[in-house]
């Protein structure tokens, strides 16, 4: 087999491999999945409430005597929107940060 014949046979294989490599390299990365929060902290009647899987629909699991009006403005706004909490430790830390 001559060199020219080898070149003609290998060129399409190399171009295909290059194309597949570029496709994997340049394709957009899949968006990472955000896990569902275990709890959600929110303002309920001016106090910090914890909503979670144990509570009935729309009812908090627990309401703390942490008055939201005494918290800094950014914390008040976040609690109005709902603060997702993903672990028990994070829940404890956030409650301590709010003054529990």
SULHU-V98271 format. One line per field, one symbol per residue. psi: psi as a letter, one per 40 degrees, with the letter a starting at -180 (. if undefined). Layout:
psi: ???
This chain:
psi: hidddddddddddddddddddddddeiiiihihhihidihhihhfeihihhaddiihehidihifhhdeeiidddddddddhhhheiddddddddddee.
